[in-house]
């Protein structure tokens, strides 16, 4: 009877270890790449229907309600923060994380807009 108890407890502890390692690796993985498309269609509280597309050649395009609003270049500021330099107007910023990303673009809205990456290009 004792052998079955030890065997069962060993399986349970092994399963808990695997689950813990999965969450640990998921929390420490690198943030997504900036190259791709972002949108805030899933964030109902922002009331700003924007799209944000980043090309490989350091260029980006910002769409507002389905039409191009602005475009320019981006420069890496830190590991997951980028400065957006539009052709006309004040600079903006985008911060990319594993869960959510944040866009600040003063020409569009004076508040931070929560965006989610919809398409990633590697």
C-alpha positions as protocol buffer text, in pm:
chain_id: "A"
residue {
  index: 1
  type: UNK
  ca { x: 0 y: 0 z: 0 }
}
residue {
  index: 2
  type: UNK
  ca { x: 285 y: 240 z: 83 }
}
residue {
  index: 3
  type: UNK
  ca { x: 449 y: 190 z: -259 }
}
residue {
  index: 4
  type: UNK
  ca { x: 136 y: 315 z: -438 }
}
residue {
  index: 5
  type: UNK
  ca { x: 121 y: 621 z: -211 }
}
residue {
  index: 6
  type: UNK
  ca { x: 480 y: 717 z: -290 }
}
residue {
  index: 7
  type: UNK
  ca { x: 428 y: 652 z: -658 }
}
residue {
  index: 8
  type: UNK
  ca { x: 116 y: 872 z: -668 }
}
residue {
  index: 9
  type: UNK
  ca { x: 278 y: 1153 z: -471 }
}
residue {
  index: 10
  type: UNK
  ca { x: 584 y: 1139 z: -700 }
}
residue {
  index: 11
  type: UNK
  ca { x: 361 y: 1179 z: -1007 }
}
residue {
  index: 12
  type: UNK
  ca { x: 175 y: 1471 z: -848 }
}
residue {
  index: 13
  type: UNK
  ca { x: 498 y: 1648 z: -751 }
}
residue {
  index: 14
  type: UNK
  ca { x: 640 y: 1590 z: -1100 }
}
residue {
  index: 15
  type: UNK
  ca { x: 326 y: 1735 z: -1258 }
}
residue {
  index: 16
  type: UNK
  ca { x: 343 y: 2041 z: -1030 }
}
residue {
  index: 17
  type: UNK
  ca { x: 708 y: 2090 z: -1125 }
}
residue {
  index: 18
  type: UNK
  ca { x: 627 y: 2078 z: -1498 }
}
residue {
  index: 19
  type: UNK
  ca { x: 341 y: 2329 z: -1454 }
}
residue {
  index: 20
  type: UNK
  ca { x: 565 y: 2562 z: -1252 }
}
residue {
  index: 21
  type: UNK
  ca { x: 841 y: 2546 z: -1514 }
}
residue {
  index: 22
  type: UNK
  ca { x: 590 y: 2621 z: -1791 }
}
residue {
  index: 23
  type: UNK
  ca { x: 471 y: 2939 z: -1616 }
}
residue {
  index: 24
  type: UNK
  ca { x: 829 y: 3038 z: -1535 }
}
residue {
  index: 25
  type: UNK
  ca { x: 942 y: 3007 z: -1897 }
}
residue {
  index: 26
  type: UNK
  ca { x: 629 y: 3185 z: -2021 }
}
residue {
  index: 27
  type: UNK
  ca { x: 692 y: 3480 z: -1788 }
}
residue {
  index: 28
  type: UNK
  ca { x: 1057 y: 3518 z: -1890 }
}
residue {
  index: 29
  type: UNK
  ca { x: 1025 y: 3491 z: -2267 }
}
residue {
  index: 30
  type: UNK
  ca { x: 1115 y: 3791 z: -2479 }
}
residue {
  index: 31
  type: UNK
  ca { x: 848 y: 4044 z: -2572 }
}
residue {
  index: 32
  type: UNK
  ca { x: 708 y: 4026 z: -2924 }
}
residue {
  index: 33
  type: UNK
  ca { x: 878 y: 4204 z: -3211 }
}
residue {
  index: 34
  type: UNK
  ca { x: 763 y: 4552 z: -3309 }
}
residue {
  index: 35
  type: UNK
  ca { x: 739 y: 4444 z: -3673 }
}
residue {
  index: 36
  type: UNK
  ca { x: 377 y: 4361 z: -3753 }
}
residue {
  index: 37
  type: UNK
  ca { x: 31 y: 4504 z: -3697 }
}
residue {
  index: 38
  type: UNK
  ca { x: -127 y: 4637 z: -3377 }
}
residue {
  index: 39
  type: UNK
  ca { x: -486 y: 4732 z: -3304 }
}
residue {
  index: 40
  type: UNK
  ca { x: -701 y: 4841 z: -3013 }
}
residue {
  index: 41
  type: UNK
  ca { x: -1025 y: 4688 z: -3141 }
}
residue {
  index: 42
  type: UNK
  ca { x: -1031 y: 4457 z: -2838 }
}
residue {
  index: 43
  type: UNK
  ca { x: -1007 y: 4743 z: -2588 }
}
residue {
  index: 44
  type: UNK
  ca { x: -1363 y: 4877 z: -2568 }
}
residue {
  index: 45
  type: UNK
  ca { x: -1280 y: 5149 z: -2316 }
}
residue {
  index: 46
  type: UNK
  ca { x: -1051 y: 5354 z: -2541 }
}
residue {
  index: 47
  type: UNK
  ca { x: -1316 y: 5460 z: -2796 }
}
residue {
  index: 48
  type: UNK
  ca { x: -1039 y: 5520 z: -3048 }
}
residue {
  index: 49
  type: UNK
  ca { x: -1042 y: 5278 z: -3340 }
}
residue {
  index: 50
  type: UNK
  ca { x: -677 y: 5271 z: -3444 }
}
residue {
  index: 51
  type: UNK
  ca { x: -450 y: 5042 z: -3638 }
}
residue {
  index: 52
  type: UNK
  ca { x: -75 y: 5055 z: -3631 }
}
residue {
  index: 53
  type: UNK
  ca { x: 151 y: 4880 z: -3884 }
}
residue {
  index: 54
  type: UNK
  ca { x: 529 y: 4857 z: -3861 }
}
residue {
  index: 55
  type: UNK
  ca { x: 745 y: 4766 z: -4160 }
}
residue {
  index: 56
  type: UNK
  ca { x: 1092 y: 4616 z: -4155 }
}
residue {
  index: 57
  type: UNK
  ca { x: 1261 y: 4932 z: -4288 }
}
residue {
  index: 58
  type: UNK
  ca { x: 1210 y: 5132 z: -3965 }
}
residue {
  index: 59
  type: UNK
  ca { x: 886 y: 5280 z: -4099 }
}
residue {
  index: 60
  type: UNK
  ca { x: 537 y: 5279 z: -3951 }
}
residue {
  index: 61
  type: UNK
  ca { x: 186 y: 5382 z: -4051 }
}
residue {
  index: 62
  type: UNK
  ca { x: -89 y: 5481 z: -3811 }
}
residue {
  index: 63
  type: UNK
  ca { x: -451 y: 5431 z: -3915 }
}
residue {
  index: 64
  type: UNK
  ca { x: -749 y: 5602 z: -3750 }
}
residue {
  index: 65
  type: UNK
  ca { x: -1099 y: 5471 z: -3826 }
}
residue {
  index: 66
  type: UNK
  ca { x: -975 y: 5282 z: -4131 }
}
residue {
  index: 67
  type: UNK
  ca { x: -783 y: 5570 z: -4294 }
}
residue {
  index: 68
  type: UNK
  ca { x: -414 y: 5651 z: -4276 }
}
residue {
  index: 69
  type: UNK
  ca { x: -366 y: 5916 z: -4008 }
}
residue {
  index: 70
  type: UNK
  ca { x: 11 y: 5955 z: -3999 }
}
residue {
  index: 71
  type: UNK
  ca { x: 338 y: 5783 z: -4086 }
}
residue {
  index: 72
  type: UNK
  ca { x: 706 y: 5814 z: -4005 }
}
residue {
  index: 73
  type: UNK
  ca { x: 1004 y: 5624 z: -3869 }
}
residue {
  index: 74
  type: UNK
  ca { x: 1071 y: 5455 z: -3535 }
}
residue {
  index: 75
  type: UNK
  ca { x: 1389 y: 5426 z: -3330 }
}
residue {
  index: 76
  type: UNK
  ca { x: 1461 y: 5180 z: -3052 }
}
residue {
  index: 77
  type: UNK
  ca { x: 1484 y: 5354 z: -2714 }
}
residue {
  index: 78
  type: UNK
  ca { x: 1530 y: 5054 z: -2483 }
}
residue {
  index: 79
  type: UNK
  ca { x: 1464 y: 4679 z: -2488 }
}
residue {
  index: 80
  type: UNK
  ca { x: 1089 y: 4709 z: -2547 }
}
residue {
  index: 81
  type: UNK
  ca { x: 1031 y: 5082 z: -2599 }
}
residue {
  index: 82
  type: UNK
  ca { x: 1041 y: 5266 z: -2931 }
}
residue {
  index: 83
  type: UNK
  ca { x: 1021 y: 5636 z: -3016 }
}
residue {
  index: 84
  type: UNK
  ca { x: 791 y: 5720 z: -3307 }
}
residue {
  index: 85
  type: UNK
  ca { x: 900 y: 6013 z: -3520 }
}
residue {
  index: 86
  type: UNK
  ca { x: 620 y: 6126 z: -3752 }
}
residue {
  index: 87
  type: UNK
  ca { x: 682 y: 6327 z: -4068 }
}
residue {
  index: 88
  type: UNK
  ca { x: 489 y: 6620 z: -3916 }
}
residue {
  index: 89
  type: UNK
  ca { x: 422 y: 6688 z: -3549 }
}
residue {
  index: 90
  type: UNK
  ca { x: 523 y: 6566 z: -3205 }
}
residue {
  index: 91
  type: UNK
  ca { x: 694 y: 6236 z: -3136 }
}
residue {
  index: 92
  type: UNK
  ca { x: 509 y: 5941 z: -2988 }
}
residue {
  index: 93
  type: UNK
  ca { x: 612 y: 5616 z: -2824 }
}
residue {
  index: 94
  type: UNK
  ca { x: 517 y: 5249 z: -2816 }
}
residue {
  index: 95
  type: UNK
  ca { x: 604 y: 5004 z: -2539 }
}
residue {
  index: 96
  type: UNK
  ca { x: 573 y: 4635 z: -2623 }
}
residue {
  index: 97
  type: UNK
  ca { x: 521 y: 4364 z: -2359 }
}
residue {
  index: 98
  type: UNK
  ca { x: 414 y: 4000 z: -2366 }
}
residue {
  index: 99
  type: UNK
  ca { x: 57 y: 4069 z: -2251 }
}
residue {
  index: 100
  type: UNK
  ca { x: -31 y: 4423 z: -2370 }
}
residue {
  index: 101
  type: UNK
  ca { x: 139 y: 4701 z: -2557 }
}
residue {
  index: 102
  type: UNK
  ca { x: 95 y: 5072 z: -2501 }
}
residue {
  index: 103
  type: UNK
  ca { x: 87 y: 5348 z: -2762 }
}
residue {
  index: 104
  type: UNK
  ca { x: 125 y: 5717 z: -2683 }
}
residue {
  index: 105
  type: UNK
  ca { x: 62 y: 5939 z: -2982 }
}
residue {
  index: 106
  type: UNK
  ca { x: -26 y: 6299 z: -2881 }
}
residue {
  index: 107
  type: UNK
  ca { x: -148 y: 6400 z: -3230 }
}
residue {
  index: 108
  type: UNK
  ca { x: -418 y: 6134 z: -3199 }
}
residue {
  index: 109
  type: UNK
  ca { x: -504 y: 6129 z: -2828 }
}
residue {
  index: 110
  type: UNK
  ca { x: -341 y: 6276 z: -2518 }
}
residue {
  index: 111
  type: UNK
  ca { x: -380 y: 5948 z: -2325 }
}
residue {
  index: 112
  type: UNK
  ca { x: -202 y: 5616 z: -2349 }
}
residue {
  index: 113
  type: UNK
  ca { x: -384 y: 5372 z: -2577 }
}
residue {
  index: 114
  type: UNK
  ca { x: -370 y: 5000 z: -2503 }
}
residue {
  index: 115
  type: UNK
  ca { x: -300 y: 4806 z: -2822 }
}
residue {
  index: 116
  type: UNK
  ca { x: -258 y: 4438 z: -2895 }
}
residue {
  index: 117
  type: UNK
  ca { x: -40 y: 4284 z: -3161 }
}
residue {
  index: 118
  type: UNK
  ca { x: -266 y: 4121 z: -3418 }
}
residue {
  index: 119
  type: UNK
  ca { x: -4 y: 4010 z: -3673 }
}
residue {
  index: 120
  type: UNK
  ca { x: 361 y: 3939 z: -3599 }
}
residue {
  index: 121
  type: UNK
  ca { x: 624 y: 3918 z: -3872 }
}
residue {
  index: 122
  type: UNK
  ca { x: 949 y: 3751 z: -3776 }
}
